[in-house]
Amino acid sequence: MKKSRSDGISLRRTLAEILVNFLLGAAWAVALLGAVYFFWSFLPFGIPVALAASIAGSLVGLFMVLFLEVVNLQFEKFRLMRRQTELLESIEKKLDDTSIRDNRP
């Protein structure tokens, strides 16, 4: 049986997917650096205030992470739908070649 290139998950990524993955790493860095910066900036006001400030400082980065994860999931969904379409088209072609489609012997 001939194996098509759509069998298994493809390792090829588009430039947009590479960019999204890079920005995802940058968003995690922004979240971490924002939390650390705000923690150390507000530490003279006390630990509870510094912890609250670090949570607030990391929110921008975490929202960026959330958004980029949704984008990444949409790329994966598109890839899987394209694979499913290829499989359904091959099944349809096989059904057209045989008499199974009309339920005739």
C-alpha angles and dihedrals in degrees: 000000000000115000115222123217090248092065108109125002115310118235093207113108129190123237090253091056092049090050092049091051091049091049089048090059090047090051091054089050091050090050093050096043092046091052094047094044095049092044093055092041094054098036093100087064093057139279097275091052091045091051092049090048092049090052090049091046093054095049096086092053092044092052088051089051091050093049094047092048089055089050090049091051091051090054090051091047091051091050092050093046090051090051091048090050091052091051093048091049091052090050090049091051091051090049091051090053094054137049093242091096094066094038091240123143 
